[in-house]
């Protein structure tokens, strides 16, 4: 299943039923899990661990050293989970010692063509990054997020679970869970209602999240006042509590 025109370093660890197309390069310190398909002209460098069942399309560059000028060749890592689709010309860089020395991507994600994942990023599960979306260093993208095409995310920003950004958005501050953001700089544009319905959230939880959004964005309250108003729902619903935890732990502040 490895084309004779591919280069696979003898120290690389290749799982069962792995396909590697012609002119692809698999470097030393790379592990590739079972049932992964790698097209032609793919470069994977290490130290990197690629899980099972991934599909990596042509001209993707995975596990390259980062573009941080402080990087001095330290042996940092990239960890990729299972069943991801990494499309054409995607670039994913390893971490730096200034963070956890690791870039991490979860499972069941779709990274469309020309997506860039910079050093030390953490991408969760079931994330969609549309064409040309780019996340700078140290960005955290939580589960079930959708980043619209050409979205740009500033370094150290966190995007909460089930959030959604419109195409060409520029994100300078944290986006709370379930919130839709758009613009440059991005501002809140409502709740990801369709995402809540598709993922089976109960009516009660949907109503509680709506009340939370109104307190944060529609009542002209300070953040402290809004959090106080949200508290009864947070005490009774773990999804609202997750929103509160995200906001209170935000180091860059949330979009408002």
Backbone as CSV, one residue per row, in Angstrom:
resi,resn,N_x,N_y,N_z,CA_x,CA_y,CA_z,C_x,C_y,C_z
1,UNK,0.812,-1.212,0.000,0.000,0.000,0.000,0.850,1.269,0.000
2,UNK,2.172,1.113,0.034,3.080,2.261,-0.039,3.646,2.323,-1.445
3,UNK,3.362,3.394,-2.158,3.827,3.510,-3.537,5.350,3.504,-3.590
4,UNK,5.895,2.891,-4.610,7.352,2.792,-4.734,8.018,4.147,-4.923
5,UNK,7.243,5.166,-5.294,7.806,6.511,-5.467,7.685,7.359,-4.201
6,UNK,7.086,6.807,-3.147,7.025,7.516,-1.858,8.322,7.280,-1.090
7,UNK,8.676,8.260,-0.221,9.821,8.071,0.676,9.295,7.936,2.095
8,UNK,9.603,6.817,2.724,9.232,6.573,4.119,10.519,6.305,4.892
9,UNK,10.812,7.157,5.854,12.039,6.996,6.631,12.013,5.648,7.364
10,UNK,13.123,4.963,7.420,13.137,3.638,8.084,12.751,3.680,9.553
11,UNK,12.862,4.833,10.209,12.476,4.936,11.615,10.997,5.259,11.812
12,UNK,10.285,5.557,10.725,8.857,5.833,10.842,8.100,4.553,11.192
13,UNK,7.007,4.708,11.943,6.178,3.562,12.323,4.854,3.649,11.571
14,UNK,4.622,2.686,10.707,3.458,2.690,9.835,2.524,1.563,10.260
15,UNK,1.259,1.875,10.510,0.293,0.882,10.950,-0.171,-0.023,9.829
16,UNK,-1.209,-0.787,10.115,-1.765,-1.724,9.151,-2.714,-1.026,8.182
17,UNK,-2.702,-1.508,6.950,-3.633,-1.034,5.920,-3.502,0.475,5.683
18,UNK,-2.285,0.973,5.719,-2.012,2.386,5.440,-1.651,2.538,3.974
19,UNK,-2.230,3.536,3.319,-1.916,3.854,1.916,-1.102,5.145,1.882
20,UNK,0.010,5.116,1.159,0.853,6.309,0.977,1.113,6.461,-0.510
21,UNK,0.679,7.606,-1.070,0.761,7.818,-2.500,2.145,8.225,-2.968
22,UNK,2.327,8.302,-4.294,3.636,8.633,-4.854,4.083,10.044,-4.495
23,UNK,5.391,10.182,-4.332,6.065,11.440,-4.040,5.684,12.031,-2.686
24,UNK,5.098,11.231,-1.831,4.887,11.675,-0.457,6.128,11.369,0.366
25,UNK,6.316,12.176,1.434,7.498,12.070,2.287,7.041,11.861,3.721
26,UNK,7.495,10.761,4.317,7.185,10.465,5.710,8.515,10.435,6.460
27,UNK,8.711,11.382,7.375,10.003,11.544,8.023,10.201,10.632,9.221
28,UNK,11.369,10.760,9.835,11.672,10.034,11.070,10.771,10.541,12.202
29,UNK,10.608,9.730,13.231,9.786,10.103,14.400,8.345,10.377,14.034
30,UNK,7.862,9.711,12.991,6.456,9.818,12.607,5.781,8.466,12.846
31,UNK,4.627,8.501,13.485,3.795,7.313,13.660,2.475,7.537,12.930
32,UNK,2.080,6.566,12.122,0.835,6.674,11.364,-0.025,5.469,11.713
33,UNK,-1.247,5.734,12.182,-2.127,4.677,12.640,-2.772,3.891,11.516
34,UNK,-3.406,2.790,11.893,-4.045,1.887,10.942,-5.073,2.606,10.074
35,UNK,-5.215,2.106,8.854,-6.297,2.507,7.936,-6.239,3.980,7.533
36,UNK,-5.099,4.591,7.679,-4.934,5.978,7.232,-4.571,6.002,5.760
37,UNK,-5.153,6.949,5.046,-4.903,7.111,3.603,-4.192,8.437,3.378
38,UNK,-3.055,8.381,2.714,-2.246,9.567,2.428,-2.084,9.666,0.920
39,UNK,-2.475,10.783,0.366,-2.430,10.979,-1.081,-0.995,11.195,-1.542
40,UNK,-0.835,11.571,-2.794,0.482,11.912,-3.327,0.914,13.296,-2.838
41,UNK,2.225,13.553,-2.868,2.779,14.880,-2.575,2.416,15.402,-1.181
42,UNK,2.327,14.517,-0.205,2.090,14.901,1.186,3.412,14.829,1.937
43,UNK,3.658,15.814,2.807,4.857,15.810,3.641,4.421,15.718,5.102
44,UNK,4.919,14.697,5.798,4.651,14.537,7.224,5.988,14.418,7.936
45,UNK,6.269,15.355,8.827,7.516,15.352,9.584,7.215,15.164,11.064
46,UNK,8.239,14.837,11.824,8.033,14.550,13.221,8.963,15.328,14.123
47,UNK,8.798,15.064,15.422,7.957,14.039,16.025,6.453,14.318,15.845
48,UNK,5.760,13.346,15.257,4.320,13.459,15.037,3.682,12.093,15.205
49,UNK,2.483,12.090,15.775,1.684,10.879,15.886,0.360,11.139,15.180
50,UNK,0.084,10.351,14.157,-1.148,10.461,13.376,-1.988,9.233,13.704
51,UNK,-3.218,9.427,14.118,-4.053,8.316,14.556,-4.585,7.462,13.429
52,UNK,-5.679,6.767,13.708,-6.254,5.801,12.785,-7.303,6.433,11.871
53,UNK,-7.408,5.912,10.669,-8.509,6.254,9.784,-8.510,7.668,9.259
54,UNK,-7.369,8.334,9.277,-7.301,9.695,8.744,-7.157,9.671,7.228
55,UNK,-7.592,10.760,6.590,-7.433,10.938,5.137,-6.728,12.272,4.911
56,UNK,-5.543,12.221,4.308,-4.713,13.408,4.127,-4.477,13.597,2.632
57,UNK,-4.916,14.726,2.116,-4.912,14.957,0.672,-3.628,15.653,0.214
58,UNK,-3.483,15.729,-1.088,-2.233,16.163,-1.712,-1.798,17.563,-1.278
59,UNK,-0.488,17.707,-1.179,0.196,18.964,-0.863,0.000,19.429,0.579
60,UNK,-0.610,18.601,1.414,-0.682,18.937,2.837,0.710,18.840,3.451
61,UNK,1.003,19.737,4.394,2.254,19.726,5.148,1.903,19.578,6.623
62,UNK,2.219,18.423,7.180,1.757,18.050,8.512,2.972,17.803,9.414
63,UNK,3.026,18.499,10.548,4.109,18.274,11.497,5.391,19.021,11.190
64,UNK,5.308,20.047,10.388,6.489,20.856,10.086,6.842,21.709,11.308
65,UNK,8.106,22.121,11.390,8.488,23.031,12.470,7.765,24.352,12.300
66,UNK,7.552,25.039,13.429,6.675,26.201,13.431,7.373,27.443,12.884
67,UNK,6.580,28.486,12.713,7.077,29.764,12.192,7.359,30.781,13.292
68,UNK,7.322,30.334,14.533,7.657,31.204,15.662,9.167,31.463,15.641
69,UNK,9.570,32.728,15.641,10.995,33.064,15.558,11.780,32.616,16.781
70,UNK,11.084,32.334,17.884,11.770,31.847,19.084,12.134,30.372,18.973
71,UNK,11.526,29.677,18.023,11.773,28.240,17.906,13.225,27.998,17.509
72,UNK,13.890,27.099,18.251,15.321,26.853,18.036,15.622,25.379,17.820
73,UNK,14.651,24.678,17.216,14.905,23.289,16.870,14.590,22.293,17.959
74,UNK,13.886,22.693,19.019,13.553,21.768,20.084,12.639,20.649,19.557
75,UNK,12.714,19.457,20.160,11.923,18.319,19.669,10.473,18.366,20.156
76,UNK,9.712,19.286,19.617,8.296,19.403,19.974,7.465,18.457,19.108
77,UNK,6.168,18.332,19.442,5.363,17.283,18.821,4.077,17.813,18.201
78,UNK,3.533,16.962,17.321,2.166,17.101,16.827,1.443,15.795,17.128
79,UNK,0.241,15.906,17.689,-0.592,14.742,17.962,-1.916,14.932,17.219
80,UNK,-2.270,13.977,16.368,-3.521,14.024,15.603,-4.326,12.773,15.951
81,UNK,-5.609,12.932,16.206,-6.475,11.820,16.567,-6.888,10.977,15.381
82,UNK,-8.123,10.484,15.424,-8.617,9.527,14.438,-9.684,10.147,13.534
83,UNK,-9.772,9.580,12.325,-10.889,9.860,11.404,-11.011,11.335,11.039
84,UNK,-9.881,12.004,10.917,-9.876,13.378,10.428,-9.735,13.405,8.913
85,UNK,-10.281,14.438,8.296,-10.075,14.697,6.871,-9.273,15.981,6.755
86,UNK,-8.095,15.870,6.171,-7.173,17.002,6.016,-7.009,17.230,4.528
87,UNK,-7.576,18.306,4.033,-7.672,18.503,2.585,-6.419,19.166,2.010
88,UNK,-6.533,19.541,0.725,-5.374,19.987,-0.030,-4.706,21.212,0.592
89,UNK,-3.373,21.166,0.648,-2.533,22.307,1.035,-2.770,22.794,2.461
90,UNK,-3.309,21.946,3.312,-3.405,22.283,4.735,-2.004,22.273,5.343
91,UNK,-1.742,23.216,6.265,-0.463,23.255,6.977,-0.728,23.170,8.478
92,UNK,-0.033,22.243,9.129,-0.181,22.030,10.570,1.214,21.973,11.171
93,UNK,1.507,22.851,12.124,2.852,22.957,12.688,2.931,22.379,14.095
94,UNK,4.115,21.907,14.444,4.359,21.383,15.782,4.409,22.524,16.807
95,UNK,4.472,22.151,18.092,4.428,23.122,19.169,5.756,23.777,19.465
96,UNK,5.786,24.520,20.570,7.002,25.183,21.036,7.165,24.917,22.530
97,UNK,8.392,25.072,23.013,8.640,24.871,24.444,8.073,26.015,25.274
98,UNK,7.691,27.114,24.650,7.074,28.211,25.388,5.656,27.852,25.859
99,UNK,5.081,26.799,25.293,3.756,26.340,25.711,3.922,24.918,26.241
100,UNK,3.159,23.968,25.707,3.267,22.577,26.157,4.085,21.706,25.217
101,UNK,4.813,22.346,24.307,5.652,21.628,23.334,4.828,20.728,22.427
102,UNK,3.567,21.078,22.231,2.698,20.156,21.508,1.560,20.898,20.818
103,UNK,1.331,20.571,19.567,0.099,20.941,18.870,-0.779,19.706,18.863
104,UNK,-2.063,19.880,19.149,-2.942,18.711,19.276,-4.234,18.931,18.495
105,UNK,-4.584,17.932,17.696,-5.841,17.927,16.948,-6.600,16.667,17.334
106,UNK,-7.881,16.789,17.649,-8.673,15.655,18.095,-9.096,14.736,16.974
107,UNK,-10.334,14.295,17.023,-10.842,13.304,16.078,-12.092,13.814,15.367
108,UNK,-12.337,13.224,14.195,-13.559,13.483,13.417,-13.685,14.942,12.986
109,UNK,-12.553,15.557,12.654,-12.543,16.945,12.195,-12.408,17.003,10.672
110,UNK,-12.878,18.105,10.103,-12.706,18.389,8.677,-11.956,19.701,8.537
111,UNK,-10.748,19.612,8.019,-9.934,20.795,7.720,-9.910,20.944,6.204
112,UNK,-10.639,21.931,5.701,-10.757,22.111,4.257,-9.478,22.721,3.680
113,UNK,-9.465,22.880,2.370,-8.244,23.281,1.657,-7.675,24.589,2.199
114,UNK,-6.342,24.626,2.307,-5.560,25.815,2.678,-5.756,26.256,4.124
115,UNK,-6.328,25.422,4.953,-6.417,25.731,6.384,-5.015,25.742,6.985
116,UNK,-4.790,26.638,7.967,-3.513,26.676,8.694,-3.767,26.533,10.181
117,UNK,-3.070,25.572,10.794,-3.094,25.374,12.245,-1.682,25.634,12.750
118,UNK,-1.514,26.695,13.517,-0.182,27.112,13.944,0.270,26.344,15.189
119,UNK,1.461,26.682,15.653,2.079,26.009,16.784,1.268,26.130,18.061
120,UNK,1.267,25.043,18.814,0.666,25.003,20.154,-0.849,25.137,20.154
121,UNK,-1.485,24.999,19.007,-2.944,25.043,18.981,-3.515,23.739,19.507
122,UNK,-4.722,23.830,20.042,-5.477,22.661,20.473,-6.834,22.719,19.774
123,UNK,-7.080,21.746,18.912,-8.349,21.647,18.184,-9.074,20.420,18.717
124,UNK,-10.332,20.580,19.079,-11.090,19.493,19.690,-11.574,18.464,18.702
125,UNK,-12.805,18.008,18.889,-13.414,16.973,18.056,-14.606,17.539,17.298
126,UNK,-14.858,16.964,16.127,-16.014,17.352,15.306,-15.976,18.831,14.929
127,UNK,-14.791,19.329,14.670,-14.599,20.731,14.261,-14.546,20.791,12.735
128,UNK,-15.155,21.828,12.174,-15.044,22.104,10.739,-14.346,23.444,10.568
129,UNK,-13.238,23.438,9.840,-12.549,24.672,9.473,-12.641,24.784,7.959
130,UNK,-13.404,25.760,7.485,-13.631,25.898,6.051,-12.399,26.486,5.356
131,UNK,-12.439,26.508,4.048,-11.286,26.882,3.233,-10.637,28.180,3.701
132,UNK,-9.306,28.139,3.836,-8.476,29.299,4.176,-8.654,29.805,5.603
133,UNK,-9.399,29.093,6.437,-9.440,29.486,7.846,-8.054,29.281,8.445
134,UNK,-7.620,30.219,9.288,-6.282,30.155,9.871,-6.353,30.493,11.352
135,UNK,-5.681,29.663,12.159,-5.620,29.948,13.589,-4.156,30.135,13.981
136,UNK,-3.876,31.236,14.674,-2.515,31.578,15.063,-2.085,30.739,16.264
137,UNK,-0.863,30.960,16.722,-0.302,30.149,17.780,-1.103,30.188,19.071
138,UNK,-1.157,29.050,19.754,-1.748,28.916,21.091,-3.266,29.055,21.103
139,UNK,-3.906,28.974,19.960,-5.367,29.065,19.900,-5.984,27.725,20.315
140,UNK,-7.093,27.793,21.059,-7.851,26.601,21.423,-9.223,26.671,20.745
141,UNK,-9.538,25.634,19.979,-10.832,25.529,19.309,-11.543,24.319,19.903
142,UNK,-12.641,24.554,20.589,-13.312,23.488,21.321,-14.207,22.661,20.395
143,UNK,-14.840,21.621,20.940,-15.597,20.660,20.145,-16.752,21.319,19.381
144,UNK,-17.023,20.767,18.204,-18.190,21.125,17.394,-18.189,22.588,16.929
145,UNK,-17.038,23.201,16.865,-16.938,24.571,16.341,-16.912,24.525,14.816
146,UNK,-17.505,25.538,14.189,-17.391,25.739,12.744,-16.761,27.102,12.513
147,UNK,-15.618,27.110,11.827,-14.960,28.351,11.434,-15.207,28.561,9.947
148,UNK,-15.879,29.652,9.601,-16.177,29.928,8.209,-14.927,30.207,7.389
149,UNK,-15.078,30.114,6.084,-13.953,30.326,5.185,-13.263,31.656,5.414
150,UNK,-11.944,31.646,5.395,-11.094,32.820,5.558,-11.220,33.475,6.930
151,UNK,-11.750,32.743,7.899,-11.714,33.238,9.273,-10.264,33.296,9.746
152,UNK,-9.905,34.378,10.419,-8.587,34.495,11.023,-8.722,34.650,12.521
153,UNK,-7.980,33.836,13.278,-8.083,33.849,14.737,-6.744,34.271,15.326
154,UNK,-6.769,35.329,16.141,-5.568,35.879,16.770,-4.994,34.889,17.777
155,UNK,-3.685,34.981,18.005,-3.026,34.071,18.931,-3.630,34.155,20.330
156,UNK,-3.651,33.007,21.009,-4.127,32.823,22.378,-5.646,32.912,22.530
157,UNK,-6.376,33.091,21.460,-7.831,33.155,21.549,-8.407,31.748,21.746
158,UNK,-9.514,31.673,22.492,-10.256,30.429,22.664,-11.626,30.577,21.998
159,UNK,-12.025,29.532,21.276,-13.337,29.484,20.639,-14.132,28.387,21.344
160,UNK,-15.236,28.758,22.000,-15.986,27.805,22.811,-16.743,26.780,21.986
161,UNK,-17.087,25.677,22.635,-17.783,24.576,21.975,-19.069,25.049,21.303
162,UNK,-19.337,24.516,20.111,-20.553,24.779,19.345,-20.650,26.223,18.843
163,UNK,-19.563,26.979,18.930,-19.572,28.338,18.368,-19.456,28.275,16.847
164,UNK,-19.766,29.387,16.214,-19.775,29.464,14.743,-19.252,30.835,14.336
165,UNK,-18.336,30.873,13.379,-17.877,32.161,12.853,-18.216,32.264,11.377
166,UNK,-18.671,33.427,10.975,-18.992,33.657,9.574,-17.725,33.797,8.753
167,UNK,-17.867,33.631,7.445,-16.724,33.776,6.552,-16.063,35.135,6.672
168,UNK,-14.744,35.151,6.578,-13.927,36.366,6.604,-13.965,37.088,7.943
169,UNK,-14.368,36.394,9.000,-14.347,37.003,10.331,-12.913,37.088,10.848
170,UNK,-12.653,38.093,11.672,-11.367,38.235,12.345,-11.633,38.226,13.845
171,UNK,-11.064,37.237,14.525,-11.390,36.999,15.928,-10.222,37.454,16.787
172,UNK,-10.431,38.494,17.589,-9.395,39.019,18.468,-9.623,38.673,19.937
173,UNK,-10.854,38.283,20.290,-11.168,37.925,21.665,-11.907,36.593,21.681
174,UNK,-12.043,36.020,22.877,-12.656,34.705,23.000,-14.131,34.742,22.593
175,UNK,-14.551,33.657,21.946,-15.950,33.499,21.541,-16.587,32.456,22.453
176,UNK,-17.587,32.840,23.264,-18.179,31.874,24.200,-18.869,30.724,23.477
177,UNK,-19.077,29.615,24.171,-19.805,28.494,23.575,-21.162,28.924,23.034
178,UNK,-21.544,28.306,21.915,-22.852,28.453,21.280,-23.056,29.791,20.564
179,UNK,-22.100,30.691,20.632,-22.287,32.038,20.072,-21.850,32.064,18.614
180,UNK,-22.609,32.792,17.779,-22.233,33.053,16.399,-21.535,34.411,16.335
181,UNK,-20.409,34.459,15.625,-19.633,35.693,15.526,-19.393,36.025,14.064
182,UNK,-19.340,37.315,13.764,-19.078,37.754,12.388,-18.489,39.149,12.422
183,UNK,-17.705,39.450,11.390,-17.167,40.788,11.239,-15.671,40.849,11.484
184,UNK,-15.120,42.037,11.261,-13.690,42.271,11.472,-13.519,43.647,12.123
185,UNK,-13.330,43.707,13.438,-13.273,42.574,14.364,-14.644,41.949,14.580
186,UNK,-14.642,40.664,14.929,-15.897,39.938,15.077,-16.668,40.405,16.296
187,UNK,-17.977,40.445,16.147,-18.885,40.748,17.250,-19.944,39.656,17.302
188,UNK,-20.644,39.503,18.437,-21.676,38.462,18.520,-22.856,38.776,17.615
189,UNK,-23.357,37.721,16.946,-24.466,37.892,16.010,-25.623,36.960,16.314
190,UNK,-25.680,36.443,17.524,-26.764,35.540,17.887,-26.233,34.200,18.343
191,UNK,-27.175,33.287,18.576,-26.830,31.941,19.005,-26.791,30.990,17.822
192,UNK,-25.993,29.953,17.950,-25.940,28.902,16.935,-27.145,27.977,17.142
193,UNK,-28.314,28.503,16.867,-29.566,27.793,17.142,-29.643,26.505,16.327
194,UNK,-29.263,26.574,15.078,-29.334,25.393,14.229,-28.420,24.290,14.761
195,UNK,-27.245,24.670,15.239,-26.341,23.688,15.825,-26.940,23.042,17.062
196,UNK,-27.615,23.825,17.897,-28.269,23.280,19.085,-29.332,22.253,18.703
197,UNK,-30.117,22.551,17.673,-31.161,21.623,17.238,-30.557,20.352,16.659
198,UNK,-29.561,20.509,15.788,-28.983,19.345,15.114,-28.306,18.397,16.094
199,UNK,-27.773,18.934,17.180,-27.015,18.099,18.121,-27.856,17.629,19.291
200,UNK,-29.157,17.836,19.199,-30.068,17.188,20.124,-30.172,17.796,21.504
201,UNK,-29.863,19.074,21.656,-30.036,19.711,22.955,-31.521,19.795,23.296
202,UNK,-31.839,19.543,24.552,-33.235,19.578,24.978,-33.801,20.989,24.863
203,UNK,-35.125,21.067,24.817,-35.781,22.377,24.759,-35.427,23.211,25.982
204,UNK,-35.375,22.547,27.144,-35.065,23.270,28.382,-33.662,23.878,28.322
205,UNK,-32.694,23.092,27.820,-31.330,23.612,27.704,-31.258,24.730,26.682
206,UNK,-31.966,24.575,25.570,-31.964,25.643,24.565,-32.509,26.936,25.145
207,UNK,-33.580,26.847,25.913,-34.156,28.053,26.525,-33.182,28.663,27.539
208,UNK,-32.514,27.820,28.313,-31.555,28.333,29.291,-30.386,29.032,28.606
209,UNK,-29.919,28.476,27.497,-28.815,29.098,26.750,-29.281,30.423,26.134
210,UNK,-30.523,30.464,25.675,-31.060,31.724,25.140,-31.105,32.806,26.228
211,UNK,-31.553,32.428,27.409,-31.588,33.405,28.505,-30.175,33.889,28.845
212,UNK,-29.225,32.973,28.791,-27.833,33.341,29.057,-27.336,34.335,28.021
213,UNK,-27.636,34.061,26.765,-27.206,34.979,25.694,-27.832,36.361,25.881
214,UNK,-29.113,36.402,26.210,-29.779,37.692,26.402,-29.149,38.475,27.550
215,UNK,-28.817,37.774,28.632,-28.182,38.462,29.755,-26.819,39.023,29.368
216,UNK,-26.089,38.275,28.568,-24.748,38.708,28.173,-24.769,39.845,27.157
217,UNK,-25.746,39.792,26.237,-25.646,40.654,25.060,-26.840,41.553,24.774
218,UNK,-27.978,41.342,25.427,-29.159,42.097,25.037,-29.685,43.035,26.121
219,UNK,-29.188,42.943,27.325,-29.780,43.695,28.436,-28.903,44.849,28.918
220,UNK,-27.845,45.109,28.214,-26.967,46.230,28.573,-26.441,46.103,30.002
221,UNK,-26.133,44.872,30.399,-25.585,44.621,31.729,-24.069,44.584,31.675
222,UNK,-23.430,44.907,32.782,-22.001,44.641,32.867,-21.801,43.128,32.899
223,UNK,-20.581,42.695,32.662,-20.317,41.263,32.662,-20.618,40.666,34.042
224,UNK,-20.259,41.382,35.100,-20.522,40.894,36.453,-22.026,40.784,36.707
225,UNK,-22.783,41.771,36.256,-24.240,41.718,36.429,-24.849,40.574,35.637
226,UNK,-24.350,40.380,34.422,-24.863,39.296,33.583,-24.583,37.941,34.216
227,UNK,-23.380,37.739,34.739,-23.044,36.464,35.368,-23.917,36.215,36.598
228,UNK,-24.213,37.251,37.330,-25.102,37.098,38.483,-26.506,36.681,38.042
229,UNK,-26.998,37.258,36.947,-28.330,36.902,36.453,-28.356,35.478,35.906
230,UNK,-27.236,35.041,35.349,-27.150,33.703,34.755,-27.089,32.613,35.822
231,UNK,-26.663,32.931,37.021,-26.333,31.922,38.032,-27.428,30.882,38.266
232,UNK,-28.720,31.248,38.378,-29.732,30.199,38.595,-29.756,29.150,37.489
233,UNK,-29.633,29.580,36.227,-29.581,28.603,35.133,-28.302,27.786,35.183
234,UNK,-27.201,28.426,35.541,-25.930,27.701,35.619,-25.982,26.628,36.704
235,UNK,-26.687,26.914,37.784,-26.790,25.940,38.871,-27.600,24.713,38.460
236,UNK,-28.443,24.863,37.437,-29.348,23.779,37.041,-29.022,23.147,35.697
237,UNK,-28.114,23.721,34.947,-27.819,23.189,33.614,-26.312,23.190,33.377
238,UNK,-25.713,22.026,33.120,-24.254,21.973,32.946,-23.759,22.721,31.717
239,UNK,-24.606,22.881,30.708,-24.176,23.602,29.507,-24.069,25.099,29.779
240,UNK,-24.991,25.633,30.575,-24.878,27.033,30.977,-23.676,27.208,31.901
241,UNK,-23.477,26.248,32.797,-22.306,26.330,33.677,-21.019,26.320,32.863
242,UNK,-21.001,25.541,31.759,-19.820,25.528,30.894,-19.576,26.897,30.274
243,UNK,-20.662,27.608,29.920,-20.522,28.967,29.403,-19.940,29.887,30.462
244,UNK,-20.443,29.768,31.692,-19.945,30.611,32.781,-18.471,30.328,33.041
245,UNK,-18.103,29.052,33.072,-16.702,28.687,33.303,-15.808,29.246,32.198
246,UNK,-16.265,29.150,30.956,-15.498,29.679,29.835,-15.267,31.172,30.002
247,UNK,-16.308,31.905,30.363,-16.209,33.365,30.488,-15.297,33.752,31.645
248,UNK,-15.470,33.102,32.777,-14.680,33.482,33.952,-13.205,33.100,33.802
249,UNK,-12.924,32.090,32.955,-11.531,31.680,32.739,-10.876,32.370,31.550
250,UNK,-11.613,33.251,30.881,-11.082,33.910,29.686,-9.981,34.889,30.060
251,UNK,-8.825,34.757,29.413,-7.731,35.681,29.665,-7.740,36.863,28.715
252,UNK,-8.339,36.708,27.537,-8.375,37.809,26.558,-9.690,38.585,26.626
253,UNK,-10.648,38.091,27.399,-11.961,38.706,27.407,-12.799,38.173,26.252
254,UNK,-14.101,38.207,26.418,-14.994,37.671,25.373,-15.449,38.791,24.453
255,UNK,-15.861,38.392,23.239,-16.437,39.377,22.330,-17.756,39.862,22.921
256,UNK,-18.004,41.183,22.795,-19.260,41.746,23.319,-19.702,42.877,22.415
